[in-house]
Amino acid sequence: MGNKKKAISPYYVITLILLAAMAVFFLFPLYWIITGSVKEKSDIIIKSGEMVKWFPTTITWDNYSRLFKSGTKLFGIGMPMAIRWLFNSVFISVVAMGLTCITSSLAGYALAKKRFWGKSLIFGLFVCAMALPKQVILIPLMRQMSAMGFLKSVWGSMFAVIFPVVGWPFGVFMMKQFSENIPTSLLEACRIDGAGELTTFVNVAFPIIKPGFGALAIFTFINSWNEYPLQLVMLTQNESKTIALGIASKLSEMSNDFGLIMAGAALASVPIIIVFLCFQRYFTQGITMGAVKG
């Protein structure tokens, strides 16, 4: 049998062109930040009548050296302040991601597969909380964390940012929808065999909702990483700042030093890219399972 070549339809070509254009459109800011971080000031700030320089004429690492100039200590180890800010961002996002995924998956499983009084009311409260703007509860959260003594230390202020994110209503809602796909017959079979609730969840329920767990991990990490208003209110000490707050402080101090600011932005984009590449498979599976149910 001869090999038959599949005909390329105009729809396929148009779709490919549109996807390529969208990819270039969304990747261009990242390209501009990375190239701008190694450009000289004369290449970034264009005078009237000059052409925009899309590529650096001379690659320089001066922006990164100035970004890492100020130093501090973490666990007795000396390091640049920018690395400390990056560590704070990663620490806050990873801890918030882990706690949120665990609590949301357990809460979503209970709301989907357990029968208890007030279940509909509790789920309704979570749905209502999703529509509540974060700015409304920002000041009450700050007063609550201050009353509990979290804002008095560097590590306490970081946990003051983590704890409000752990009870993310969207995470509970998302994991409840994924838990609805767990067959009730499997859970009943586990109960007949004498398995406990934790064993049933870990060995039976969790493998089914794992794609949703991975997708929630990405959403939570990005949400915690970009939680700028909460970080701005809670993190007042320089050693407790995240990379976003650190870049913002540099922006206010050196408003026209775009090379330094782009170097900080390029540094801040690295963990987000790594997390997405690690969880990309679960993210796509989660979106597919969430779109097609049954």
Secondary structure as UniProt FT lines:
FT   HELIX           10..37
FT   HELIX           41..44
FT   TURN            48..49
FT   HELIX           62..67
FT   STRAND          71..74
FT   TURN            75..76
FT   STRAND          77..80
FT   HELIX           81..113
FT   TURN            117..118
FT   HELIX           119..130
FT   HELIX           134..147
FT   TURN            148..149
FT   HELIX           150..152
FT   HELIX           154..166
FT   HELIX           169..179
FT   TURN            180..181
FT   HELIX           184..192
FT   TURN            193..194
FT   HELIX           197..200
FT   HELIX           201..205
FT   HELIX           206..225
FT   HELIX           228..234
FT   HELIX           238..240
FT   HELIX           243..253
FT   TURN            255..256
FT   HELIX           258..291
//
